[in-house]
């Protein structure tokens, strides 16, 4: 009895000290003593110090050790210190220098697509002399209506392309010139002449219906391709890059207008002719015989032509300047004799040493 009481007393004492054991506490043969929950002291957990805000230290480079060569390294091209062709107009939004390269590439492509064939009037009723007479008359008409240079060159281009596509009787040649002028004004000008004005410049020989019918015929034969680049566009670009003076620019425009009268140069690419005219104008105005020295790297970049590319057209251009005084087509010469164009067509510089040098040599065929 005493043994049972002693065992009961030990159990009560253990329960009073350690409390009620959990169910899993009965498993095992050892009694694990642990403090009461009231006796446990809870301490706040300290957060580890973060080094995220501390800047990373850059590894020190050993500059004395040479870099190892690797095929994966890209070589950076060093840009040329020479100014680019369009640097002088990079601040002009109307010149769109960001897109000018792509625009010129597209125009050069269109120039080839709408090219004029050599000797395109070979089997025609229209002769080169008749064509020159028509263009001389159009110079006067464009001056009367005060249209832009682009309108005149578009008119000449429409005439040549239409004559290349089909034949026409000589009685309708003036009608073709007037209709091409009317169509060019619709394409280029803001204010278009009335169709009665077109009839008036032809002395009312043709009816309005004939003008509209021929206009429709031109558009059909040319497949509505009116956006062929003209000579004057390329000349303006070249003169801007070359920074021509006012006198040099008027001289280049005068020579370029004389080119429109010459049938044997009608097939030459407008960009190439403009390059030759620009270079020759600089040589005449600056009294320079070495034209190749004037055609700088910037001019080659903007035109895509080397000096030897347009060299063959320089002699025909010199012959044009020489023969224009005795030519019966004087509209362009009278136009550029005004003070507005520095009276360039009557200036003595036209017979500069470079012109005389180019004239001496093989005889050049001319339609004037």
C-alpha positions, 0 to 999 in steps of 0.5 A: 500500500505504501508503495502505491501511495508513494508512486501516486505522490511522485506522479502528482508531483511530476504533473504539478511541475511539468504540466500535462504531457501531450499525447505523443509524450507518452512514447519513449522510456525517457522523460524530457524535461522542458521549461513552461511556456511562461518561463520562455523569454521571447527575443525579437529576431534581428534582421540581417544587415543588407548590402544592397544599397552598397555600391558594387566595387568595380574590378580594377583593370590591368591596363598594362596587360594587352587585350587578347584578340577575339573574333567576336569583337566588332571593329568600329569604323572611323568616320571621315572628318570631311563634311558630308554633302548635306551638312549645310542644310541639316537645319532646314526642315524643308530639305529633309536631310534625314531622307535625302539619300533615299529620295535621291536613290528613288529618283535615280531609279525613276530616271532609268525607268522613264529614260529617253532613247537615243535618236528617238525621232529617227522614223518620225515625221517630226524632225529635230529642228521642229522640236527645237522650234517648239521648245524655243516657243515654250520658253516664251510661253513659260515666261509669259505665265511666270511658271516655275523652272520645274514646269518647263522641264516637265513640259519638255520631258512630256513632249519627248516621251510622247514622241518616243511612244508614238508618231504625230503629224507636224500640224499637231505639234504645237497642240502637243506642246500646249497640251504638255504645258497645260498638263505640267501646270496641273502637276506642278503649279498651284494656279493652273491656266484656264483652258481658254488661255491655252487656246489663246496662246495657240491663236485659237487654232485648236478647240478645247475638246482637242486639247482634252483628248490629247491630254488623255492620250498623253496620260494613257501612253505614259501610263500616268508616270509624270514623276520623272526627275528633271534636270533642274532638280539635280542641278539645284542639289549639286549647286547647293552642295557646291555652294555656287554663287548667284552668278555661277548658278544663273550660268548653270541654269542658262547652259542647262536651258540651252541643253533642252534645245539640243536633240542629240543630248535628249537621251542623256540622263538628267542627273549626268547632264546636270553634273556636267553643267554644274562642273563646267559652270564652275570652270567658266565662272572661276576661270579654271581649266582643270575641271577635275580639281573642281569636282571634289569628293563631296560632289562625287558623293552627292551625285554618284558620278566621277569626273570621267563619267560626264566628261564626254558631254562637256564638249557638246556643252561648250559648242552650245555656248559658242553657237547660240549667238548665231542660232535662230532660237534666241528665247533662252538667250533673251531671257537670261540677258535680263538683270534678274539673271545677272545678264549672264547670256551676254557676259564675256565670261562665256568664252572662257579659256576652258570653253575654247579648250573644249571646242578645239577637237573633234567636231560635234553634231548639233541640231541647232 
